[in-house]
Amino acid sequence: MDNSAFQISGQIIDVINSRIFKGTIFADNGKIINIIEDDNDNNQIIMPGFVDSHIHIESSLLVPTEFARLAVVHGTVATVSDPHEIANVLGINGVRYMIETGKKSPMKFYFGAPSCVPATSFETSGAVLDSNAVDELLSSDEIKYLGEMMNYPGVIFDDDEVVKKIELAKLHNKQIDGHAPLLSGNDLVKYCKSGITTDHECSNLQEAREKAALGMTIQIREGSAAKNFDALIPLIDEAPEKIMFCSDDLHPHELINGHINRLVKKAISLGYNILDIIKAATLAPIRHYNLEVGLLQKNDPADFIIIDNFIDFNVLKTYINGKLVAENNKSLIPEIEVDTINNFKTGKVDINDFNIYDKGRNIKIINVLSGELLTEKLIGRPQSVDKNLVSDVENDILKIAVINRYEKKKISLGFIKNFGLKKGALASSVAHDSHNIVVIGCSDEEMTEAANMIINTKGGLAAWSRDKNICIPLPIAGLMTNEDGHKVAADYQALVSLSKELGSTLNDPFMTMGFMSLLVIPKLKLSDKGLFDCEKFELTTLFVDLRN
């Protein structure tokens, strides 16, 4: 904490009283000790720092300390972070790792108790957080909320463990985050009445309106995989008090270029009310989650940012607890060494592990929708060589595999369309939610090579072809690295560029691939236990039944 006194003048944005005025802020010992109105000639704008209302820090590939070094440059002072990803790998120890690592940084990281570990019983994770473990977490003042309740069927059908976790959150007087893509009607009514208060999965305005009308706060998401800002931002005119901004999942090469500031700047440029927009990025999450983050009021923590103007929206300085942590697009937070923890036990794979015996029938195919986490289900006839079903590169129907990383098991296999690879294979241990290894490739041989790159490094991201290959090791839970964020961003950009050289037409193939095992988002996905019908919420067969 910076104990020296200082003062700053300019146009002050008061989100509590909904006004903008010229004045001077006096800070000392990390707090705002006074604010006065005056007629100063400084036109810079002083506003509360931004809060990401829902993010998985792990998806940035960076540990919290390194994430902070990149994010403060864009005016972010705090995050509401669901450690769901590392909890699926390492359980309660993973949650504690994120909390303790976050404490090493001046940025304010607020964590939740993951509600769905594993997310479903149809996949293998590295840990289980039952209601007793969730109770232990919620009992801590360091845990601010119950993480996203993605098991919406469990809510609707009164699953015992789901009900216990929700009731525990109420007992501890903590908010409950939602996750209910496309849920509507009576099922949505029951979901909301259970006490769930937010949703970040709206993909269209009608869905967001229905949820907001039932009392939910809508988190407008603009991340690396799902980008819903354009579809949902009109709601800020209709129900500004029901809006927060979030990124959910943000890869490092995008974090370098912007964070919540991008959403604020874009919304302002579109002509929406400036105060409504800034409240959505500051006041709304701070009040909703009861965060100890300043809002430019007397006696508040001195958490604020300075920008040049509302058009260019350049963040000039970022202060947290009165300490200058970023200035003129440069982070002032030093690199911090952190511990490494992991859970990765599977052994190398063989080309024969990828064989699928041809039964002479049509198969179900995962159809990727660009820019969405949602998929469609297609029926088609795969290519067959020597009674082995193989990737049909010409028709863009590629083999996909999910490999259990926690123990040596038979590989789960399927097919995917619209991924676009023309040669080579991609592999990743960042595969929501259980973070097994997901591989997509143009041949069994290439898939084997890519998978073994990940297995050899005990976690990471890889692109493999006969001409070139790149691997980014992720030694921390197979999800993160302690490397410098700018280096990781450059390495990741090179990896994405290689995947596009190999033919992928997706904006971020690795982010999209990582969600192909996410069983709680419709319609067809693949887990380490098999192909999954998300609408029926059950495992299904690869081959279409003869009766169909």
C-alpha positions in Angstrom: 0.0 0.0 0.0 1.2 3.5 -0.8 1.1 5.6 2.4 2.0 8.9 0.8 -0.7 11.6 0.5 -1.6 13.0 -3.0 -4.3 14.8 -4.8 -5.7 14.7 -8.3 -8.0 17.1 -10.1 -10.3 16.7 -13.1 -13.8 15.8 -14.1 -15.0 13.3 -11.5 -17.6 10.7 -12.3 -19.8 10.1 -9.3 -21.7 6.8 -10.0 -23.4 6.9 -6.6 -25.2 10.2 -7.2 -25.3 9.9 -11.0 -23.4 13.1 -11.8 -20.1 14.4 -13.4 -18.5 17.4 -11.8 -15.1 19.2 -11.7 -13.3 18.6 -8.5 -10.2 17.4 -6.6 -9.7 14.1 -4.8 -7.4 13.9 -1.8 -6.0 10.5 -0.9 -3.8 9.2 1.9 -2.9 5.8 3.3 -4.7 4.1 0.5 -8.1 5.8 1.1 -9.9 8.8 -0.2 -10.0 11.3 2.6 -11.8 14.1 0.9 -13.4 15.2 -2.4 -14.2 18.8 -3.1 -15.8 20.5 -6.0 -13.7 23.3 -7.6 -13.2 25.1 -10.9 -9.9 23.4 -11.9 -8.8 23.6 -15.5 -7.8 19.9 -15.8 -10.1 18.2 -18.3 -8.9 14.6 -17.6 -11.7 12.3 -16.4 -11.4 10.5 -13.1 -13.7 7.4 -12.6 -14.0 4.3 -10.5 -11.8 1.4 -11.8 -13.4 -1.4 -13.8 -14.6 -4.7 -12.4 -14.9 -7.8 -14.6 -18.1 -9.3 -13.1 -17.4 -12.9 -14.2 -14.2 -14.4 -15.4 -12.2 -17.6 -15.1 -8.6 -16.3 -14.6 -7.3 -19.7 -15.6 -8.6 -19.2 -19.2 -6.1 -16.4 -19.7 -3.4 -19.1 -19.4 -1.9 -16.8 -16.7 -1.7 -17.0 -13.0 -3.5 -14.2 -11.1 -0.3 -12.1 -10.5 0.5 -12.1 -14.2 -3.1 -11.5 -15.3 -3.1 -8.4 -13.1 0.0 -7.0 -14.8 -1.8 -7.0 -18.1 -5.3 -6.0 -16.9 -4.4 -2.9 -14.8 -3.1 -1.2 -18.0 -6.7 -1.2 -19.2 -8.2 0.2 -16.0 -9.3 -3.1 -14.4 -8.9 -2.9 -10.6 -10.9 -6.0 -9.6 -12.3 -9.3 -10.9 -15.1 -11.6 -9.8 -13.3 -14.8 -10.5 -14.8 -18.3 -10.6 -12.0 -20.8 -10.0 -14.1 -23.5 -11.5 -11.4 -24.6 -13.9 -8.6 -25.3 -11.4 -11.1 -26.7 -9.0 -12.0 -29.4 -11.5 -8.3 -30.3 -11.7 -7.2 -29.9 -8.1 -10.3 -29.4 -6.0 -10.4 -27.2 -2.9 -6.6 -27.0 -3.0 -6.8 -25.4 -6.4 -9.3 -22.7 -5.1 -6.9 -21.9 -2.2 -4.0 -21.7 -4.7 -5.9 -19.0 -6.7 -6.8 -17.1 -3.5 -3.2 -17.1 -2.1 -1.7 -16.3 -5.5 -4.1 -13.4 -6.0 -3.1 -12.0 -2.6 0.4 -11.4 -4.0 -0.9 -8.8 -6.4 -2.3 -5.3 -5.7 -5.3 -6.2 -8.0 -8.4 -7.2 -6.1 -9.3 -10.8 -6.9 -12.6 -12.0 -5.5 -13.3 -15.7 -5.8 -16.4 -17.8 -5.6 -17.0 -21.4 -4.4 -17.3 -23.5 -7.5 -20.8 -25.1 -7.5 -20.3 -27.8 -10.2 -17.2 -29.9 -9.7 -17.5 -31.9 -11.8 -20.0 -30.1 -13.9 -21.8 -33.4 -14.7 -21.4 -37.1 -13.9 -20.8 -37.8 -17.5 -17.1 -36.8 -17.5 -14.0 -37.4 -15.4 -12.5 -34.6 -13.4 -9.6 -34.5 -11.1 -11.7 -33.7 -8.0 -15.1 -33.5 -6.5 -16.5 -30.6 -4.5 -19.5 -31.9 -2.7 -21.8 -29.8 -0.5 -19.5 -30.2 2.5 -16.6 -28.8 0.6 -18.7 -26.0 -0.8 -19.8 -25.2 2.8 -16.2 -25.0 3.9 -15.4 -22.5 1.2 -18.6 -20.4 1.7 -17.7 -20.2 5.4 -14.6 -18.1 4.4 -14.8 -14.3 4.1 -12.5 -14.7 1.1 -15.3 -16.4 -0.8 -17.8 -13.9 -2.1 -20.4 -16.1 -3.9 -21.5 -19.5 -5.1 -20.0 -20.0 -8.6 -22.1 -20.4 -11.7 -24.8 -23.1 -11.3 -24.4 -24.7 -14.7 -26.2 -27.9 -13.6 -29.6 -26.3 -14.4 -31.3 -29.7 -14.8 -30.3 -30.3 -11.2 -32.0 -27.1 -10.1 -35.1 -27.8 -12.1 -35.4 -31.4 -10.9 -34.3 -30.7 -7.3 -31.1 -32.7 -7.2 -30.2 -33.1 -3.5 -26.6 -31.9 -3.8 -27.6 -29.0 -6.0 -30.3 -27.9 -3.6 -27.9 -28.2 -0.6 -25.3 -26.0 -2.3 -27.9 -23.3 -3.1 -29.3 -23.4 0.4 -25.8 -23.1 1.9 -25.1 -20.0 -0.2 -28.3 -18.5 1.2 -27.3 -19.5 4.7 -24.0 -17.7 4.3 -25.8 -14.7 2.7 -23.8 -14.9 -0.5 -24.9 -14.4 -4.1 -25.5 -17.4 -6.5 -24.3 -17.1 -10.0 -26.2 -18.6 -12.9 -25.4 -20.4 -16.1 -28.5 -21.3 -18.1 -28.1 -21.0 -21.9 -31.4 -20.8 -23.8 -33.4 -21.8 -20.6 -36.9 -20.3 -20.9 -40.5 -20.6 -19.7 -41.4 -22.5 -16.5 -38.0 -24.1 -16.2 -36.4 -20.6 -16.1 -38.9 -19.4 -13.6 -38.0 -22.3 -11.2 -34.3 -21.7 -11.8 -34.7 -18.0 -10.9 -36.9 -18.7 -7.9 -34.2 -21.0 -6.4 -32.2 -17.8 -5.6 -29.9 -17.7 -8.6 -29.3 -14.0 -9.4 -27.1 -13.7 -12.6 -26.6 -15.1 -16.0 -23.7 -14.6 -18.4 -24.9 -17.0 -21.1 -27.6 -15.0 -22.9 -27.0 -15.1 -26.7 -29.9 -13.0 -27.8 -31.9 -10.0 -26.6 -35.2 -11.9 -26.2 -33.5 -14.4 -23.8 -31.9 -11.6 -21.9 -35.2 -9.7 -21.6 -36.9 -12.8 -20.2 -34.3 -13.4 -17.6 -34.1 -9.7 -16.6 -37.8 -9.6 -16.2 -37.5 -12.5 -13.7 -35.1 -10.5 -11.6 -31.7 -11.8 -13.0 -28.8 -9.4 -13.5 -27.5 -9.9 -17.1 -23.7 -10.0 -17.5 -23.0 -8.9 -21.0 -20.1 -11.0 -22.1 -17.4 -10.3 -24.6 -14.7 -12.9 -24.4 -12.4 -14.9 -26.7 -15.0 -17.5 -27.6 -18.4 -16.0 -26.9 -19.1 -12.5 -28.0 -22.6 -11.3 -27.0 -22.1 -7.5 -26.7 -23.7 -6.5 -30.0 -26.8 -8.7 -29.4 -27.3 -7.6 -25.8 -26.2 -4.0 -25.3 -29.7 -2.5 -26.2 -30.8 -3.9 -22.9 -28.9 -1.2 -21.1 -31.5 1.3 -22.3 -34.3 -0.8 -21.1 -33.0 -2.1 -17.8 -29.7 -0.3 -16.9 -29.9 -1.5 -13.3 -29.8 -5.1 -14.5 -26.6 -4.9 -16.5 -23.0 -5.8 -15.7 -20.0 -6.4 -18.1 -17.8 -9.5 -18.1 -15.3 -11.4 -20.3 -15.8 -15.0 -18.9 -12.9 -16.4 -20.8 -10.2 -14.2 -22.3 -7.0 -15.4 -23.9 -3.7 -13.5 -23.4 -3.4 -12.0 -26.9 -6.7 -10.3 -26.5 -6.1 -9.3 -22.9 -3.1 -7.4 -24.1 -5.3 -5.3 -26.3 -8.1 -4.5 -23.9 -10.5 -5.7 -21.2 -13.7 -4.2 -19.8 -12.6 -0.8 -21.1 -13.3 -2.1 -24.6 -16.9 -2.7 -23.8 -17.3 0.7 -22.0 -15.7 2.5 -24.9 -17.8 0.8 -27.5 -21.1 1.3 -25.6 -20.3 5.0 -25.3 -19.5 5.3 -29.0 -22.9 3.8 -29.8 -24.6 6.6 -27.9 -25.8 4.8 -24.8 -26.0 6.8 -21.5 -22.5 7.3 -20.2 -23.4 7.0 -16.5 -25.4 3.8 -17.1 -22.4 2.3 -18.9 -19.9 3.2 -16.3 -22.2 1.9 -13.5 -22.4 -1.5 -15.3 -18.6 -1.7 -15.2 -18.2 -0.5 -11.7 -21.1 0.1 -9.3 -23.2 -2.9 -10.4 -20.7 -5.7 -9.6 -19.3 -4.0 -6.5 -22.8 -3.7 -5.0 -24.0 -7.1 -6.2 -21.1 -9.0 -4.8 -20.4 -6.7 -1.8 -16.8 -6.1 -2.9 -14.3 -3.9 -1.0 -13.6 -1.8 -4.1 -13.8 2.0 -4.1 -16.4 4.0 -5.9 -14.8 7.5 -5.6 -16.6 8.4 -2.3 -15.1 9.8 0.9 -13.5 7.0 3.0 -13.5 4.6 0.1 -10.4 2.7 -0.9 -8.5 4.8 -3.5 -9.4 2.6 -6.4 -9.8 4.7 -9.6 -8.6 5.4 -13.1 -7.8 8.5 -15.2 -8.8 8.6 -18.8 -8.2 11.4 -21.4 -11.7 11.7 -22.9 -14.8 9.7 -23.7 -13.9 9.4 -27.4 -10.4 8.1 -27.4 -10.9 6.5 -24.0 -7.2 6.1 -23.3 -6.5 4.9 -19.8 -3.7 7.2 -18.5 -3.4 5.9 -14.9 -4.7 3.2 -12.7 -4.7 3.3 -8.9 -5.5 0.5 -6.5 -5.6 1.3 -2.8 -3.9 4.6 -3.6 -1.0 2.9 -5.4 -0.2 3.8 -9.0 -0.2 0.4 -10.7 -0.3 1.4 -14.4 0.6 4.5 -16.3 0.5 5.4 -20.0 -0.1 1.8 -21.2 2.6 0.4 -18.9 2.1 -1.9 -15.9 4.0 -0.9 -12.8 3.4 -4.2 -11.1 6.6 -6.3 -10.9 6.8 -10.0 -12.0 6.1 -12.3 -9.0 7.3 -15.9 -8.8 4.6 -18.4 -7.7 4.4 -22.1 -6.9 3.6 -24.8 -9.4 0.9 -27.4 -8.8 -0.6 -30.0 -11.1 -2.6 -33.2 -11.5 -1.6 -35.0 -14.7 -1.2 -38.7 -14.7 -2.0 -40.3 -18.1 0.6 -41.9 -20.3 1.5 -41.5 -24.0 -1.0 -42.6 -26.6 -0.6 -44.8 -29.7 -2.0 -44.3 -33.2 -4.2 -47.4 -32.7 -5.9 -45.7 -29.8 -7.6 -43.5 -32.4 -9.2 -46.3 -34.4 -13.0 -46.3 -34.8 -14.4 -49.5 -36.4 -16.7 -48.7 -39.3 -20.2 -50.2 -38.6 -21.4 -49.1 -42.0 -23.9 -46.5 -40.6 -24.3 -42.8 -40.4 -22.8 -41.0 -37.4 -23.7 -38.0 -35.3 -21.4 -35.0 -36.0 -20.6 -32.0 -33.8 -21.2 -28.9 -35.9 -19.2 -25.9 -34.7 -20.9 -22.4 -34.9 -18.3 -19.7 -35.3 -18.2 -17.3 -32.4 -20.5 -19.4 -30.2 -20.1 -22.0 -27.5 -23.3 -23.6 -28.8 -23.0 -26.4 -31.4 -25.5 -28.2 -33.7 -26.0 -31.9 -34.3 -25.5 -33.2 -37.8 -26.0 -36.6 -39.3 -23.5 -37.8 -41.9 -21.5 -40.6 -43.4 -17.8 -40.5 -42.5 -14.9 -41.6 -44.6 -13.6 -45.1 -44.0 -10.2 -46.6 -44.7 -9.6 -50.3 -44.0 -12.7 -50.4 -41.8 -11.4 -47.4 -39.7 -13.4 -44.2 -39.7 -11.0 -41.3 -40.5 -11.1 -37.6 -41.0 -12.7 -36.4 -44.2 -10.6 -33.3 -44.8 -12.3 -32.4 -48.1 -15.7 -32.2 -46.5 -14.3 -30.7 -43.3 -15.5 -33.6 -41.1 -12.6 -34.2 -38.7 -12.0 -36.7 -36.0 -12.1 -35.3 -32.4 -10.8 -37.1 -29.3 -11.0 -36.5 -25.6 -8.3 -38.2 -23.5 -8.6 -38.7 -19.8 -5.6 -36.9 -18.2 -6.1 -38.2 -14.7 -5.6 -41.9 -15.5 -4.9 -44.1 -18.5 -8.3 -44.9 -20.1 -9.7 -45.7 -23.5 -9.8 -42.6 -25.7 -13.3 -41.1 -26.4 -13.8 -40.4 -30.1 -16.2 -38.5 -32.4 -16.3 -36.2 -35.4 -16.6 -32.4 -35.8 -17.5 -30.2 -38.7 -16.6 -26.5 -39.6 -13.3 -26.6 -37.8 -11.5 -26.1 -41.1 -8.1 -27.9 -40.7 -6.6 -29.0 -43.9 -3.5 -30.7 -42.4 -2.0 -31.3 -39.0 -3.7 -31.5 -35.6 -4.4 -29.3 -32.5 -4.4 -30.5 -28.9 -5.1 -28.8 -25.6 -5.4 -29.6 -21.9 -7.6 -26.6 -21.5 -10.9 -28.4 -22.2 -13.9 -27.3 -20.2 -15.0 -28.3 -17.7 -12.9 -31.2 -16.5 -9.8 -30.3 -18.5 -9.0 -33.6 -20.1 -7.0 -33.5 -23.3 -9.0 -32.6 -26.5 -7.5 -33.3 -29.9 -8.8 -32.5 -33.4 -6.9 -33.5 -36.5 -6.7 -34.5 -40.1 -5.3 -38.0 -39.5 -4.8 -40.4 -36.7 -1.1 -40.1 -37.0 -1.2 -36.3 -36.6 -3.6 -36.5 -33.7 -1.2 -38.9 -31.9 1.7 -36.6 -32.3 -0.2 -33.5 -31.1 -1.6 -35.4 -28.1 1.8 -36.7 -27.0 3.2 -33.1 -27.1 0.7 -32.2 -24.4 1.3 -35.4 -22.5 5.0 -34.9 -22.5 4.7 -31.4 -21.0 2.0 -32.5 -18.6 -0.4 -29.9 -19.9 -0.4 -27.2 -22.6 -1.5 -26.2 -26.0 -0.1 -27.6 -29.2 -0.3 -27.5 -33.0 1.5 -30.2 -34.9 2.1 -30.8 -38.6 4.8 -32.5 -40.5 6.4 -29.2 -41.4 6.1 -27.2 -38.2 4.9 -27.6 -34.6 4.5 -25.3 -31.6 3.7 -26.2 -28.0 3.0 -23.8 -25.1 3.6 -25.7 -21.8 1.1 -25.0 -19.0 2.7 -26.5 -16.0 0.3 -25.1 -13.4 -2.7 -27.4 -13.4 -2.3 -27.9 -17.1 -4.1 -24.6 -17.4 -1.7 -21.8 -16.6 1.9 -20.6 -16.8 4.0 -18.2 -14.7 5.7 -16.9 -17.8 5.6 -13.2 -18.7 2.1 -12.3 -20.0 3.5 -10.5 -23.1 5.6 -13.5 -24.0 2.6 -15.9 -23.5 0.4 -13.6 -25.6 3.0 -13.6 -28.4 3.5 -17.4 -28.2 -0.3 -17.9 -28.2 -0.7 -15.6 -31.3 2.0 -17.7 -33.1 0.1 -20.8 -32.1 -3.2 -19.4 -33.5 -1.4 -18.3 -36.6 -0.1 -21.7 -37.2 -3.5 -23.3 -36.7 -4.8 -20.9 -39.4 -1.9 -21.9 -41.7 -3.1 -25.4 -41.2 -6.5 -24.3 -42.5 -8.7 -23.4 -39.5 -11.1 -20.6 -40.3 -12.2 -20.0 -36.7 -11.2 -16.7 -35.0 -9.7 -18.6 -32.0 -9.5 -22.4 -32.8 -8.1 -23.3 -29.4 -10.7 -21.4 -27.4 -13.5 -23.1 -29.5 -11.8 -26.5 -29.2 -11.7 -26.1 -25.4 -15.5 -25.9 -25.3 -16.2 -29.0 -27.4 -16.1 -31.0 -24.1 -18.4 -28.5 -22.2 -21.4 -30.7 -21.7 -23.7 -28.0 -20.1 -23.9 -26.0 -23.3 -26.1 -27.5 -26.2 -26.3 -29.3 -28.3 -23.7 -32.1 -29.0 -20.4 -32.4 -27.2 -17.7 -35.0 -26.4 -16.4 -36.0 -23.0 -13.8 -38.5 -22.0 -16.8 -40.9 -21.4 -18.3 -40.5 -24.9 -20.6 -38.4 -27.1 -23.1 -36.3 -25.1 -26.5 -35.1 -26.1 -26.8 -31.8 -24.1 -30.5 -31.4 -24.8 -31.4 -34.9 -23.5 -28.6 -34.5 -20.9 -27.3 -38.0 -21.5 -24.6 -39.9 -23.2 -25.4 -40.9 -26.8 -23.9 -43.3 -29.4 -21.7 -42.1 -32.2 -23.5 -44.3 -34.7 -27.1 -43.5 -35.6 -29.6 -46.2 -34.5 -30.6 -48.3 -37.4 -34.3 -47.5 -36.7 -33.5 -43.9 -37.6 
